[in-house]
């Protein structure tokens, strides 16, 4: 009698990543992953203790990929900006995993590499050591929020997008000027949430780094 195939950790993560391309973390389950692999859930728990640990491992592979070939260049702000854009690009290719990272975080090698580079860049800025960890935390929260929110917008279907645009036009262009005077005044200049995401990403990050710059001795 032929025994059941033993799947490697990497093969499990490959399949999990593929499932997450078409579903979100809420609907993803170890049972569905096991079914896709043709095995039972108990065999997967030899590799990962629970669903959250598995999701963190999948997200960590994106972080690891974003650091592949990375070389620090420029001053501390240029280093952080370059790293942030690499993270955005890496998660942009696997949008559901951006939401996973924003919710669950990661604790693997990829995560440590990102943390190390951010901490080194902040230390190179001249910040006192007691400020480095605080500013690191703020930057990570900002990046996770921006990247995961962008992923949420990018995963809507064409039908959902058109419906959202129609609601946007009704809400903004059709606003009652007596009840919403400011909204009516700026209505033709306000852009949908999904517009110019990269420009907004870079501008928000630059503003945050400028705040840190203002703290330097």
HELIX and SHEET records of a PDB file:
HELIX    1   1 UNK A    9  UNK A   20  1                                  12    
HELIX    2   2 UNK A   30  UNK A   37  1                                   8    
HELIX    3   3 UNK A   41  UNK A   44  1                                   4    
HELIX    4   4 UNK A   51  UNK A   67  1                                  17    
HELIX    5   5 UNK A   76  UNK A   92  1                                  17    
HELIX    6   6 UNK A   95  UNK A  104  1                                  10    
HELIX    7   7 UNK A  109  UNK A  124  1                                  16    
HELIX    8   8 UNK A  129  UNK A  154  1                                  26    
HELIX    9   9 UNK A  158  UNK A  173  1                                  16    
HELIX   10  10 UNK A  181  UNK A  186  1                                   6    
HELIX   11  11 UNK A  187  UNK A  189  5                                   3    
HELIX   12  12 UNK A  197  UNK A  215  1                                  19    
END                                                                             
